[in-house]
Amino acid sequence: MEPRMNLFANETGARIGKRIYAVSQVIHESPLPGPVQELVQLRASQINGCGFCVDIHCKDAAAAGESAARLNLVATWRHSTVFTEAEQAALALTEEGTRIIDGYEGVSDETWARVRKHYDEDQTVALVALIAMINATNRLGVILNNQGGAYEPGNLATTAG
């Protein structure tokens, strides 16, 4: 299947894409650890079935030194020993924040407490914003049928126009 449209070939789409990228840069520059950022984006993208974003976040994480074992186990993080308690808290929040409709109350108080145990105020704000932004980006990618496979690590800025 071919992509339905190039968001950046349209003036309105390019403006939207650049703003999404700008918010993502603020999050990237936040005190939230880089490896946590990539794991969160990868997990949400897996849940949402966005091959384009899975491709980006797997390759960028690997290029930044993330191990193949950890990348391969993100989807099954609850049944692995390679993630810290802080990373597990972030992944739990990612799943509950991505699957809001599946949860009776959305994000549980237990998960929120786990996050707050490991992340300060700035890190938590960045984490919540990251989960919201990757979910928005995943939806754009899936709706537009953007395909994974061709991304070159480190080229997100050129991908975003």
N, CA, C and O atoms as a GROMACS GRO file, in nm:
protein
  644
    1MET      N    1   0.083  -0.118   0.000
    1MET     CA    2   0.000   0.000   0.000
    1MET      C    3   0.088   0.125   0.000
    1MET      O    4   0.193   0.129   0.063
    2GLU      N    5   0.042   0.222  -0.070
    2GLU     CA    6   0.113   0.349  -0.079
    2GLU      C    7   0.060   0.447   0.025
    2GLU      O    8  -0.057   0.440   0.064
    3PRO      N    9   0.147   0.539   0.071
    3PRO     CA   10   0.097   0.645   0.159
    3PRO      C   11  -0.014   0.723   0.089
    3PRO      O   12  -0.010   0.743  -0.032
    4ARG      N   13  -0.111   0.768   0.166
    4ARG     CA   14  -0.225   0.839   0.110
    4ARG      C   15  -0.192   0.982   0.070
    4ARG      O   16  -0.248   1.034  -0.027
    5MET      N   17  -0.103   1.044   0.144
    5MET     CA   18  -0.059   1.180   0.109
    5MET      C   19   0.068   1.211   0.185
    5MET      O   20   0.098   1.150   0.288
    6ASN      N   21   0.143   1.307   0.134
    6ASN     CA   22   0.262   1.357   0.201
    6ASN      C   23   0.220   1.480   0.279
    6ASN      O   24   0.192   1.585   0.220
    7LEU      N   25   0.215   1.468   0.409
    7LEU     CA   26   0.171   1.577   0.495
    7LEU      C   27   0.250   1.704   0.468
    7LEU      O   28   0.195   1.814   0.474
    8PHE      N   29   0.379   1.689   0.438
    8PHE     CA   30   0.467   1.805   0.423
    8PHE      C   31   0.462   1.867   0.284
    8PHE      O   32   0.524   1.972   0.262
    9ALA      N   33   0.392   1.806   0.192
    9ALA     CA   34   0.378   1.864   0.058
    9ALA      C   35   0.263   1.965   0.053
    9ALA      O   36   0.243   2.032  -0.048
   10ASN      N   37   0.190   1.975   0.162
   10ASN     CA   38   0.076   2.066   0.173
   10ASN      C   39   0.114   2.174   0.273
   10ASN      O   40   0.171   2.144   0.378
   11GLU      N   41   0.082   2.300   0.244
   11GLU     CA   42   0.121   2.411   0.332
   11GLU      C   43   0.067   2.393   0.473
   11GLU      O   44   0.141   2.410   0.570
   12THR      N   45  -0.060   2.361   0.486
   12THR     CA   46  -0.119   2.342   0.619
   12THR      C   47  -0.056   2.223   0.689
   12THR      O   48  -0.022   2.231   0.807
   13GLY      N   49  -0.039   2.114   0.616
   13GLY     CA   50   0.023   1.995   0.674
   13GLY      C   51   0.165   2.021   0.719
   13GLY      O   52   0.206   1.974   0.825
   14ALA      N   53   0.240   2.096   0.641
   14ALA     CA   54   0.378   2.128   0.676
   14ALA      C   55   0.382   2.213   0.803
   14ALA      O   56   0.468   2.193   0.888
   15ARG      N   57   0.291   2.308   0.815
   15ARG     CA   58   0.286   2.392   0.935
   15ARG      C   59   0.253   2.308   1.058
   15ARG      O   60   0.313   2.326   1.164
   16ILE      N   61   0.159   2.217   1.043
   16ILE     CA   62   0.123   2.128   1.154
   16ILE      C   63   0.242   2.039   1.191
   16ILE      O   64   0.277   2.026   1.308
   17GLY      N   65   0.302   1.978   1.092
   17GLY     CA   66   0.416   1.890   1.115
   17GLY      C   67   0.532   1.960   1.184
   17GLY      O   68   0.594   1.903   1.274
   18LYS      N   69   0.560   2.083   1.144
   18LYS     CA   70   0.669   2.158   1.206
   18LYS      C   71   0.638   2.190   1.352
   18LYS      O   72   0.729   2.191   1.435
   19ARG      N   73   0.514   2.215   1.383
   19ARG     CA   74   0.478   2.244   1.522
   19ARG      C   75   0.484   2.117   1.608
   19ARG      O   76   0.528   2.122   1.723
   20ILE      N   77   0.440   2.007   1.553
   20ILE     CA   78   0.454   1.880   1.625
   20ILE      C   79   0.601   1.852   1.652
   20ILE      O   80   0.639   1.812   1.762
   21TYR      N   81   0.684   1.874   1.551
   21TYR     CA   82   0.827   1.852   1.566
   21TYR      C   83   0.885   1.946   1.673
   21TYR      O   84   0.970   1.905   1.752
   22ALA      N   85   0.840   2.072   1.674
   22ALA     CA   86   0.890   2.168   1.773
   22ALA      C   87   0.856   2.125   1.915
   22ALA      O   88   0.940   2.136   2.005
   23VAL      N   89   0.734   2.076   1.937
   23VAL     CA   90   0.697   2.025   2.070
   23VAL      C   91   0.784   1.904   2.104
   23VAL      O   92   0.830   1.891   2.218
   24SER      N   93   0.806   1.819   2.008
   24SER     CA   94   0.889   1.701   2.030
   24SER      C   95   1.031   1.740   2.069
   24SER      O   96   1.094   1.673   2.150
   25GLN      N   97   1.082   1.848   2.012
   25GLN     CA   98   1.216   1.896   2.047
   25GLN      C   99   1.222   1.943   2.192
   25GLN      O  100   1.320   1.917   2.261
   26VAL      N  101   1.118   2.011   2.238
   26VAL     CA  102   1.114   2.055   2.378
   26VAL      C  103   1.119   1.933   2.470
   26VAL      O  104   1.192   1.932   2.570
   27ILE      N  105   1.043   1.831   2.436
   27ILE     CA  106   1.042   1.708   2.516
   27ILE      C  107   1.180   1.642   2.511
   27ILE      O  108   1.232   1.598   2.614
   28HIS      N  109   1.238   1.634   2.390
   28HIS     CA  110   1.370   1.573   2.372
   28HIS      C  111   1.476   1.642   2.458
   28HIS      O  112   1.566   1.577   2.510
   29GLU      N  113   1.465   1.773   2.473
   29GLU     CA  114   1.562   1.852   2.550
   29GLU      C  115   1.529   1.856   2.699
   29GLU      O  116   1.604   1.916   2.776
   30SER      N  117   1.422   1.794   2.739
   30SER     CA  118   1.382   1.792   2.881
   30SER      C  119   1.473   1.699   2.960
   30SER      O  120   1.555   1.627   2.902
   31PRO      N  121   1.459   1.700   3.093
   31PRO     CA  122   1.540   1.610   3.176
   31PRO      C  123   1.492   1.463   3.176
   31PRO      O  124   1.552   1.379   3.243
   32LEU      N  125   1.387   1.432   3.101
   32LEU     CA  126   1.344   1.291   3.091
   32LEU      C  127   1.453   1.215   3.015
   32LEU      O  128   1.488   1.254   2.904
   33PRO      N  129   1.507   1.108   3.072
   33PRO     CA  130   1.617   1.037   3.008
   33PRO      C  131   1.585   0.992   2.864
   33PRO      O  132   1.477   0.942   2.836
   34GLY      N  133   1.683   1.011   2.777
   34GLY     CA  134   1.667   0.974   2.636
   34GLY      C  135   1.623   0.830   2.614
   34GLY      O  136   1.531   0.806   2.536
   35PRO      N  137   1.686   0.733   2.681
   35PRO     CA  138   1.642   0.594   2.661
   35PRO      C  139   1.494   0.573   2.697
   35PRO      O  140   1.425   0.497   2.630
   36VAL      N  141   1.447   0.638   2.802
   36VAL     CA  142   1.305   0.628   2.840
   36VAL      C  143   1.218   0.686   2.729
   36VAL      O  144   1.115   0.630   2.694
   37GLN      N  145   1.260   0.798   2.673
   37GLN     CA  146   1.184   0.861   2.566
   37GLN      C  147   1.168   0.765   2.448
   37GLN      O  148   1.059   0.750   2.394
   38GLU      N  149   1.276   0.700   2.408
   38GLU     CA  150   1.267   0.608   2.293
   38GLU      C  151   1.183   0.485   2.325
   38GLU      O  152   1.105   0.440   2.241
   39LEU      N  153   1.198   0.429   2.446
   39LEU     CA  154   1.118   0.312   2.484
   39LEU      C  155   0.969   0.345   2.483
   39LEU      O  156   0.887   0.267   2.435
   40VAL      N  157   0.934   0.461   2.538
   40VAL     CA  158   0.794   0.505   2.544
   40VAL      C  159   0.738   0.522   2.403
   40VAL      O  160   0.629   0.475   2.373
   41GLN      N  161   0.814   0.589   2.317
   41GLN     CA  162   0.766   0.611   2.180
   41GLN      C  163   0.753   0.480   2.103
   41GLN      O  164   0.660   0.462   2.025
   42LEU      N  165   0.846   0.390   2.125
   42LEU     CA  166   0.840   0.260   2.060
   42LEU      C  167   0.718   0.182   2.106
   42LEU      O  168   0.645   0.125   2.025
   43ARG      N  169   0.694   0.179   2.237
   43ARG     CA  170   0.581   0.100   2.290
   43ARG      C  171   0.447   0.155   2.242
   43ARG      O  172   0.361   0.078   2.200
   44ALA      N  173   0.428   0.286   2.248
   44ALA     CA  174   0.302   0.343   2.200
   44ALA      C  175   0.284   0.315   2.051
   44ALA      O  176   0.173   0.284   2.007
   45SER      N  177   0.391   0.325   1.975
   45SER     CA  178   0.383   0.301   1.830
   45SER      C  179   0.348   0.155   1.800
   45SER      O  180   0.276   0.126   1.705
   46GLN      N  181   0.400   0.063   1.882
   46GLN     CA  182   0.365  -0.078   1.866
   46GLN      C  183   0.216  -0.098   1.892
   46GLN      O  184   0.147  -0.164   1.814
   47ILE      N  185   0.168  -0.042   2.001
   47ILE     CA  186   0.027  -0.057   2.037
   47ILE      C  187  -0.062  -0.002   1.927
   47ILE      O  188  -0.163  -0.063   1.892
   48ASN      N  189  -0.025   0.113   1.872
   48ASN     CA  190  -0.107   0.180   1.771
   48ASN      C  191  -0.086   0.126   1.629
   48ASN      O  192  -0.155   0.168   1.536
   49GLY      N  193   0.006   0.033   1.612
   49GLY     CA  194   0.029  -0.027   1.482
   49GLY      C  195   0.088   0.069   1.380
   49GLY      O  196   0.059   0.058   1.261
   50CYS      N  197   0.170   0.163   1.424
   50CYS     CA  198   0.231   0.261   1.334
   50CYS      C  199   0.370   0.213   1.294
   50CYS      O  200   0.467   0.237   1.365
   51GLY      N  201   0.379   0.146   1.180
   51GLY     CA  202   0.506   0.094   1.132
   51GLY      C  203   0.609   0.203   1.107
   51GLY      O  204   0.728   0.183   1.131
   52PHE      N  205   0.564   0.318   1.060
   52PHE     CA  206   0.653   0.431   1.034
   52PHE      C  207   0.723   0.474   1.162
   52PHE      O  208   0.845   0.493   1.163
   53CYS      N  209   0.648   0.490   1.270
   53CYS     CA  210   0.705   0.534   1.398
   53CYS      C  211   0.784   0.423   1.467
   53CYS      O  212   0.886   0.452   1.530
   54VAL      N  213   0.741   0.298   1.456
   54VAL     CA  214   0.819   0.187   1.511
   54VAL      C  215   0.956   0.185   1.445
   54VAL      O  216   1.058   0.169   1.512
   55ASP      N  217   0.960   0.202   1.313
   55ASP     CA  218   1.085   0.205   1.238
   55ASP      C  219   1.176   0.316   1.290
   55ASP      O  220   1.294   0.293   1.318
   56ILE      N  221   1.122   0.436   1.304
   56ILE     CA  222   1.200   0.550   1.350
   56ILE      C  223   1.257   0.524   1.489
   56ILE      O  224   1.377   0.541   1.511
   57HIS      N  225   1.173   0.483   1.583
   57HIS     CA  226   1.217   0.475   1.722
   57HIS      C  227   1.305   0.354   1.749
   57HIS      O  228   1.392   0.360   1.836
   58CYS      N  229   1.286   0.245   1.677
   58CYS     CA  230   1.380   0.131   1.688
   58CYS      C  231   1.518   0.172   1.638
   58CYS      O  232   1.619   0.148   1.704
   59LYS      N  233   1.521   0.234   1.522
   59LYS     CA  234   1.651   0.269   1.461
   59LYS      C  235   1.722   0.379   1.538
   59LYS      O  236   1.843   0.371   1.558
   60ASP      N  237   1.649   0.481   1.581
   60ASP     CA  238   1.713   0.588   1.658
   60ASP      C  239   1.762   0.537   1.793
   60ASP      O  240   1.870   0.575   1.838
   61ALA      N  241   1.685   0.450   1.858
   61ALA     CA  242   1.728   0.394   1.986
   61ALA      C  243   1.852   0.308   1.969
   61ALA      O  244   1.945   0.317   2.048
   62ALA      N  245   1.854   0.226   1.866
   62ALA     CA  246   1.971   0.141   1.840
   62ALA      C  247   2.093   0.228   1.809
   62ALA      O  248   2.203   0.200   1.858
   63ALA      N  249   2.075   0.331   1.730
   63ALA     CA  250   2.186   0.421   1.697
   63ALA      C  251   2.239   0.493   1.820
   63ALA      O  252   2.357   0.529   1.826
   64ALA      N  253   2.152   0.514   1.921
   64ALA     CA  254   2.193   0.580   2.045
   64ALA      C  255   2.253   0.481   2.144
   64ALA      O  256   2.292   0.520   2.255
   65GLY      N  257   2.262   0.353   2.106
   65GLY     CA  258   2.326   0.253   2.191
   65GLY      C  259   2.232   0.158   2.264
   65GLY      O  260   2.278   0.076   2.343
   66GLU      N  261   2.102   0.168   2.237
   66GLU     CA  262   2.007   0.076   2.301
   66GLU      C  263   2.033  -0.066   2.251
   66GLU      O  264   2.060  -0.086   2.133
   67SER      N  265   2.026  -0.163   2.341
   67SER     CA  266   2.055  -0.302   2.303
   67SER      C  267   1.939  -0.364   2.226
   67SER      O  268   1.823  -0.328   2.244
   68ALA      N  269   1.974  -0.458   2.141
   68ALA     CA  270   1.873  -0.532   2.064
   68ALA      C  271   1.781  -0.608   2.159
   68ALA      O  272   1.661  -0.617   2.134
   69ALA      N  273   1.835  -0.662   2.267
   69ALA     CA  274   1.753  -0.738   2.362
   69ALA      C  275   1.643  -0.649   2.420
   69ALA      O  276   1.527  -0.690   2.426
   70ARG      N  277   1.678  -0.529   2.462
   70ARG     CA  278   1.577  -0.440   2.520
   70ARG      C  279   1.475  -0.397   2.416
   70ARG      O  280   1.356  -0.393   2.445
   71LEU      N  281   1.520  -0.364   2.296
   71LEU     CA  282   1.426  -0.324   2.191
   71LEU      C  283   1.331  -0.438   2.157
   71LEU      O  284   1.212  -0.416   2.135
   72ASN      N  285   1.383  -0.559   2.153
   72ASN     CA  286   1.300  -0.675   2.121
   72ASN      C  287   1.201  -0.709   2.232
   72ASN      O  288   1.099  -0.772   2.206
   73LEU      N  289   1.230  -0.667   2.354
   73LEU     CA  290   1.144  -0.702   2.467
   73LEU      C  291   1.047  -0.591   2.510
   73LEU      O  292   0.970  -0.609   2.604
   74VAL      N  293   1.050  -0.477   2.442
   74VAL     CA  294   0.962  -0.367   2.481
   74VAL      C  295   0.816  -0.412   2.483
   74VAL      O  296   0.742  -0.378   2.576
   75ALA      N  297   0.774  -0.486   2.383
   75ALA     CA  298   0.633  -0.528   2.375
   75ALA      C  299   0.595  -0.621   2.489
   75ALA      O  300   0.477  -0.636   2.522
   76THR      N  301   0.693  -0.684   2.550
   76THR     CA  302   0.666  -0.778   2.660
   76THR      C  303   0.741  -0.736   2.786
   76THR      O  304   0.791  -0.821   2.860
   77TRP      N  305   0.748  -0.608   2.810
   77TRP     CA  306   0.829  -0.555   2.919
   77TRP      C  307   0.790  -0.611   3.056
   77TRP      O  308   0.876  -0.623   3.143
   78ARG      N  309   0.665  -0.645   3.075
   78ARG     CA  310   0.622  -0.700   3.206
   78ARG      C  311   0.682  -0.838   3.232
   78ARG      O  312   0.689  -0.882   3.347
   79HIS      N  313   0.723  -0.904   3.126
   79HIS     CA  314   0.775  -1.040   3.137
   79HIS      C  315   0.922  -1.046   3.098
   79HIS      O  316   0.966  -1.139   3.031
   80SER      N  317   0.996  -0.945   3.139
   80SER     CA  318   1.139  -0.943   3.111
   80SER      C  319   1.212  -0.881   3.229
   80SER      O  320   1.152  -0.818   3.316
   81THR      N  321   1.342  -0.900   3.230
   81THR     CA  322   1.423  -0.852   3.342
   81THR      C  323   1.516  -0.738   3.301
   81THR      O  324   1.605  -0.702   3.379
   82VAL      N  325   1.499  -0.682   3.184
   82VAL     CA  326   1.597  -0.587   3.131
   82VAL      C  327   1.559  -0.440   3.151
   82VAL      O  328   1.633  -0.352   3.108
   83PHE      N  329   1.444  -0.414   3.215
   83PHE     CA  330   1.401  -0.275   3.234
   83PHE      C  331   1.404  -0.239   3.382
   83PHE      O  332   1.366  -0.319   3.468
   84THR      N  333   1.448  -0.117   3.410
   84THR     CA  334   1.451  -0.070   3.549
   84THR      C  335   1.308  -0.045   3.598
   84THR      O  336   1.214  -0.043   3.519
   85GLU      N  337   1.294  -0.025   3.728
   85GLU     CA  338   1.162   0.007   3.784
   85GLU      C  339   1.110   0.138   3.725
   85GLU      O  340   0.991   0.151   3.698
   86ALA      N  341   1.198   0.235   3.705
   86ALA     CA  342   1.158   0.363   3.648
   86ALA      C  343   1.110   0.345   3.504
   86ALA      O  344   1.009   0.404   3.464
   87GLU      N  345   1.180   0.265   3.427
   87GLU     CA  346   1.137   0.239   3.290
   87GLU      C  347   1.005   0.163   3.287
   87GLU      O  348   0.919   0.190   3.202
   88GLN      N  349   0.988   0.069   3.378
   88GLN     CA  350   0.862  -0.004   3.385
   88GLN      C  351   0.746   0.089   3.419
   88GLN      O  352   0.637   0.075   3.364
   89ALA      N  353   0.770   0.184   3.508
   89ALA     CA  354   0.665   0.282   3.542
   89ALA      C  355   0.628   0.364   3.419
   89ALA      O  356   0.510   0.388   3.394
   90ALA      N  357   0.728   0.409   3.344
   90ALA     CA  358   0.702   0.487   3.222
   90ALA      C  359   0.629   0.404   3.118
   90ALA      O  360   0.539   0.454   3.051
   91LEU      N  361   0.665   0.278   3.104
   91LEU     CA  362   0.598   0.190   3.007
   91LEU      C  363   0.454   0.162   3.050
   91LEU      O  364   0.365   0.154   2.965
   92ALA      N  365   0.431   0.146   3.179
   92ALA     CA  366   0.294   0.126   3.227
   92ALA      C  367   0.208   0.248   3.198
   92ALA      O  368   0.095   0.235   3.152
   93LEU      N  369   0.262   0.368   3.224
   93LEU     CA  370   0.188   0.491   3.194
   93LEU      C  371   0.163   0.504   3.044
   93LEU      O  372   0.056   0.548   3.002
   94THR      N  373   0.261   0.466   2.965
   94THR     CA  374   0.245   0.469   2.820
   94THR      C  375   0.129   0.381   2.776
   94THR      O  376   0.044   0.423   2.698
   95GLU      N  377   0.126   0.260   2.826
   95GLU     CA  378   0.019   0.168   2.787
   95GLU      C  379  -0.118   0.217   2.834
   95GLU      O  380  -0.213   0.216   2.756
   96GLU      N  381  -0.127   0.261   2.957
   96GLU     CA  382  -0.257   0.308   3.007
   96GLU      C  383  -0.299   0.438   2.939
   96GLU      O  384  -0.417   0.458   2.913
   97GLY      N  385  -0.203   0.526   2.911
   97GLY     CA  386  -0.234   0.651   2.843
   97GLY      C  387  -0.267   0.633   2.696
   97GLY      O  388  -0.337   0.715   2.637
   98THR      N  389  -0.216   0.525   2.636
   98THR     CA  390  -0.244   0.495   2.496
   98THR      C  391  -0.376   0.420   2.483
   98THR      O  392  -0.451   0.441   2.387
   99ARG      N  393  -0.403   0.334   2.577
   99ARG     CA  394  -0.525   0.252   2.572
   99ARG      C  395  -0.632   0.306   2.666
   99ARG      O  396  -0.695   0.230   2.739
  100ILE      N  397  -0.652   0.434   2.664
  100ILE     CA  398  -0.746   0.498   2.757
  100ILE      C  399  -0.883   0.431   2.752
  100ILE      O  400  -0.944   0.407   2.857
  101ILE      N  401  -0.932   0.401   2.636
  101ILE     CA  402  -1.066   0.343   2.620
  101ILE      C  403  -1.076   0.205   2.685
  101ILE      O  404  -1.184   0.162   2.726
  102ASP      N  405  -0.962   0.135   2.694
  102ASP     CA  406  -0.964   0.000   2.749
  102ASP      C  407  -0.968  -0.003   2.902
  102ASP      O  408  -1.004  -0.104   2.962
  103GLY      N  409  -0.931   0.109   2.965
  103GLY     CA  410  -0.925   0.114   3.110
  103GLY      C  411  -1.049   0.178   3.168
  103GLY      O  412  -1.100   0.277   3.115
  104TYR      N  413  -1.096   0.122   3.276
  104TYR     CA  414  -1.217   0.174   3.340
  104TYR      C  415  -1.199   0.319   3.381
  104TYR      O  416  -1.288   0.401   3.362
  105GLU      N  417  -1.083   0.349   3.438
  105GLU     CA  418  -1.059   0.484   3.486
  105GLU      C  419  -0.947   0.553   3.409
  105GLU      O  420  -0.898   0.657   3.454
  106GLY      N  421  -0.906   0.501   3.295
  106GLY     CA  422  -0.794   0.560   3.224
  106GLY      C  423  -0.664   0.519   3.290
  106GLY      O  424  -0.636   0.400   3.303
  107VAL      N  425  -0.586   0.616   3.333
  107VAL     CA  426  -0.460   0.588   3.402
  107VAL      C  427  -0.490   0.563   3.549
  107VAL      O  428  -0.554   0.645   3.616
  108SER      N  429  -0.442   0.450   3.599
  108SER     CA  430  -0.470   0.413   3.738
  108SER      C  431  -0.386   0.496   3.836
  108SER      O  432  -0.279   0.546   3.802
  109ASP      N  433  -0.438   0.510   3.956
  109ASP     CA  434  -0.365   0.579   4.062
  109ASP      C  435  -0.236   0.504   4.095
  109ASP      O  436  -0.135   0.566   4.128
  110GLU      N  437  -0.239   0.372   4.085
  110GLU     CA  438  -0.120   0.292   4.113
  110GLU      C  439  -0.008   0.324   4.013
  110GLU      O  440   0.107   0.343   4.052
  111THR      N  441  -0.044   0.329   3.886
  111THR     CA  442   0.056   0.361   3.784
  111THR      C  443   0.108   0.502   3.803
  111THR      O  444   0.229   0.526   3.795
  112TRP      N  445   0.018   0.597   3.830
  112TRP     CA  446   0.060   0.735   3.852
  112TRP      C  447   0.158   0.744   3.970
  112TRP      O  448   0.257   0.816   3.963
  113ALA      N  449   0.130   0.672   4.077
  113ALA     CA  450   0.218   0.672   4.194
  113ALA      C  451   0.355   0.615   4.159
  113ALA      O  452   0.457   0.665   4.206
  114ARG      N  453   0.356   0.511   4.078
  114ARG     CA  454   0.485   0.452   4.035
  114ARG      C  455   0.565   0.553   3.955
  114ARG      O  456   0.686   0.565   3.974
  115VAL      N  457   0.499   0.626   3.867
  115VAL     CA  458   0.568   0.727   3.787
  115VAL      C  459   0.625   0.835   3.878
  115VAL      O  460   0.741   0.873   3.865
  116ARG      N  461   0.543   0.884   3.970
  116ARG     CA  462   0.586   0.994   4.058
  116ARG      C  463   0.698   0.951   4.153
  116ARG      O  464   0.775   1.035   4.199
  117LYS      N  465   0.706   0.823   4.182
  117LYS     CA  466   0.815   0.771   4.266
  117LYS      C  467   0.950   0.786   4.195
  117LYS      O  468   1.052   0.807   4.260
  118HIS      N  469   0.950   0.776   4.063
  118HIS     CA  470   1.075   0.772   3.987
  118HIS      C  471   1.107   0.899   3.908
  118HIS      O  472   1.222   0.919   3.867
  119TYR      N  473   1.009   0.984   3.886
  119TYR     CA  474   1.030   1.101   3.801
  119TYR      C  475   0.988   1.228   3.873
  119TYR      O  476   0.883   1.234   3.937
  120ASP      N  477   1.072   1.331   3.861
  120ASP     CA  478   1.038   1.460   3.922
  120ASP      C  479   0.932   1.531   3.837
  120ASP      O  480   0.886   1.478   3.736
  121GLU      N  481   0.895   1.650   3.879
  121GLU     CA  482   0.787   1.725   3.814
  121GLU      C  483   0.816   1.750   3.665
  121GLU      O  484   0.730   1.723   3.580
  122ASP      N  485   0.935   1.800   3.633
  122ASP     CA  486   0.969   1.828   3.493
  122ASP      C  487   0.972   1.701   3.410
  122ASP      O  488   0.922   1.699   3.297
  123GLN      N  489   1.027   1.596   3.464
  123GLN     CA  490   1.032   1.469   3.392
  123GLN      C  491   0.892   1.413   3.370
  123GLN      O  492   0.862   1.358   3.263
  124THR      N  493   0.806   1.427   3.470
  124THR     CA  494   0.669   1.376   3.458
  124THR      C  495   0.592   1.455   3.352
  124THR      O  496   0.520   1.396   3.272
  125VAL      N  497   0.606   1.586   3.353
  125VAL     CA  498   0.540   1.668   3.250
  125VAL      C  499   0.587   1.625   3.112
  125VAL      O  500   0.507   1.608   3.020
  126ALA      N  501   0.718   1.608   3.097
  126ALA     CA  502   0.773   1.566   2.968
  126ALA      C  503   0.721   1.428   2.928
  126ALA      O  504   0.689   1.405   2.812
  127LEU      N  505   0.712   1.337   3.024
  127LEU     CA  506   0.662   1.202   2.997
  127LEU      C  507   0.517   1.203   2.951
  127LEU      O  508   0.482   1.138   2.853
  128VAL      N  509   0.434   1.277   3.022
  128VAL     CA  510   0.292   1.287   2.984
  128VAL      C  511   0.278   1.350   2.845
  128VAL      O  512   0.201   1.302   2.762
  129ALA      N  513   0.352   1.457   2.820
  129ALA     CA  514   0.346   1.523   2.689
  129ALA      C  515   0.398   1.431   2.580
  129ALA      O  516   0.343   1.428   2.470
  130LEU      N  517   0.503   1.355   2.609
  130LEU     CA  518   0.558   1.261   2.511
  130LEU      C  519   0.456   1.155   2.473
  130LEU      O  520   0.439   1.124   2.355
  131ILE      N  521   0.387   1.101   2.572
  131ILE     CA  522   0.285   0.999   2.544
  131ILE      C  523   0.173   1.058   2.458
  131ILE      O  524   0.127   0.994   2.364
  132ALA      N  525   0.130   1.180   2.491
  132ALA     CA  526   0.026   1.245   2.410
  132ALA      C  527   0.074   1.270   2.268
  132ALA      O  528   0.001   1.246   2.173
  133MET      N  529   0.196   1.319   2.253
  133MET     CA  530   0.247   1.354   2.120
  133MET      C  531   0.272   1.231   2.034
  133MET      O  532   0.242   1.232   1.914
  134ILE      N  533   0.327   1.123   2.092
  134ILE     CA  534   0.351   1.005   2.009
  134ILE      C  535   0.219   0.942   1.967
  134ILE      O  536   0.209   0.887   1.857
  135ASN      N  537   0.119   0.949   2.053
  135ASN     CA  538  -0.012   0.897   2.013
  135ASN      C  539  -0.069   0.979   1.898
  135ASN      O  540  -0.127   0.922   1.805
  136ALA      N  541  -0.056   1.111   1.903
  136ALA     CA  542  -0.103   1.196   1.792
  136ALA      C  543  -0.025   1.164   1.665
  136ALA      O  544  -0.084   1.152   1.557
  137THR      N  545   0.105   1.150   1.676
  137THR     CA  546   0.189   1.121   1.560
  137THR      C  547   0.155   0.983   1.503
  137THR      O  548   0.149   0.966   1.381
  138ASN      N  549   0.134   0.886   1.590
  138ASN     CA  550   0.094   0.752   1.543
  138ASN      C  551  -0.034   0.757   1.463
  138ASN      O  552  -0.047   0.692   1.359
  139ARG      N  553  -0.129   0.834   1.512
  139ARG     CA  554  -0.257   0.843   1.442
  139ARG      C  555  -0.241   0.907   1.305
  139ARG      O  556  -0.304   0.863   1.208
  140LEU      N  557  -0.159   1.010   1.295
  140LEU     CA  558  -0.130   1.069   1.164
  140LEU      C  559  -0.068   0.964   1.072
  140LEU      O  560  -0.110   0.948   0.957
  141GLY      N  561   0.030   0.892   1.123
  141GLY     CA  562   0.098   0.791   1.042
  141GLY      C  563   0.007   0.680   0.994
  141GLY      O  564   0.014   0.638   0.879
  142VAL      N  565  -0.080   0.633   1.082
  142VAL     CA  566  -0.171   0.524   1.045
  142VAL      C  567  -0.278   0.574   0.948
  142VAL      O  568  -0.307   0.508   0.848
  143ILE      N  569  -0.337   0.690   0.977
  143ILE     CA  570  -0.441   0.744   0.889
  143ILE      C  571  -0.386   0.769   0.749
  143ILE      O  572  -0.452   0.742   0.650
  144LEU      N  573  -0.262   0.822   0.743
  144LEU     CA  574  -0.202   0.853   0.613
  144LEU      C  575  -0.133   0.733   0.550
  144LEU      O  576  -0.083   0.742   0.438
  145ASN      N  577  -0.130   0.620   0.621
  145ASN     CA  578  -0.070   0.496   0.572
  145ASN      C  579   0.079   0.511   0.545
  145ASN      O  580   0.130   0.456   0.447
  146ASN      N  581   0.149   0.585   0.632
  146ASN     CA  582   0.295   0.597   0.619
  146ASN      C  583   0.358   0.463   0.652
  146ASN      O  584   0.322   0.399   0.751
  147GLN      N  585   0.451   0.421   0.570
  147GLN     CA  586   0.512   0.290   0.582
  147GLN      C  587   0.646   0.295   0.654
  147GLN      O  588   0.722   0.391   0.638
  148GLY      N  589   0.675   0.194   0.732
  148GLY     CA  590   0.804   0.182   0.797
  148GLY      C  591   0.901   0.107   0.707
  148GLY      O  592   0.861   0.035   0.616
  149GLY      N  593   1.030   0.125   0.734
  149GLY     CA  594   1.133   0.049   0.664
  149GLY      C  595   1.241   0.133   0.600
  149GLY      O  596   1.354   0.086   0.588
  150ALA      N  597   1.210   0.254   0.558
  150ALA     CA  598   1.306   0.334   0.483
  150ALA      C  599   1.378   0.439   0.568
  150ALA      O  600   1.468   0.507   0.518
  151TYR      N  601   1.341   0.454   0.693
  151TYR     CA  602   1.399   0.559   0.776
  151TYR      C  603   1.547   0.535   0.802
  151TYR      O  604   1.590   0.422   0.828
  152GLU      N  605   1.625   0.642   0.794
  152GLU     CA  606   1.767   0.638   0.826
  152GLU      C  607   1.786   0.704   0.963
  152GLU      O  608   1.740   0.816   0.984
  153PRO      N  609   1.852   0.636   1.057
  153PRO     CA  610   1.868   0.689   1.193
  153PRO      C  611   1.920   0.832   1.194
  153PRO      O  612   2.012   0.867   1.120
  154GLY      N  613   1.860   0.913   1.279
  154GLY     CA  614   1.904   1.050   1.297
  154GLY      C  615   1.844   1.148   1.197
  154GLY      O  616   1.878   1.266   1.201
  155ASN      N  617   1.758   1.104   1.108
  155ASN     CA  618   1.703   1.192   1.004
  155ASN      C  619   1.562   1.239   1.031
  155ASN      O  620   1.491   1.275   0.937
  156LEU      N  621   1.520   1.239   1.156
  156LEU     CA  622   1.383   1.280   1.187
  156LEU      C  623   1.358   1.425   1.148
  156LEU      O  624   1.249   1.458   1.102
  157ALA      N  625   1.458   1.512   1.166
  157ALA     CA  626   1.439   1.654   1.131
  157ALA      C  627   1.410   1.669   0.983
  157ALA      O  628   1.327   1.752   0.945
  158THR      N  629   1.475   1.592   0.898
  158THR     CA  630   1.449   1.603   0.754
  158THR      C  631   1.318   1.536   0.717
  158THR      O  632   1.253   1.577   0.621
  159THR      N  633   1.278   1.435   0.793
  159THR     CA  634   1.149   1.370   0.770
  159THR      C  635   1.036   1.467   0.802
  159THR      O  636   0.931   1.466   0.737
  160ALA      N  637   1.058   1.552   0.904
  160ALA     CA  638   0.955   1.646   0.948
  160ALA      C  639   0.951   1.771   0.862
  160ALA      O  640   0.876   1.864   0.893
  161GLY      N  641   1.028   1.775   0.757
  161GLY     CA  642   1.021   1.890   0.667
  161GLY      C  643   1.110   2.000   0.715
  161GLY      O  644   1.117   2.105   0.651
   0.00000   0.00000   0.00000
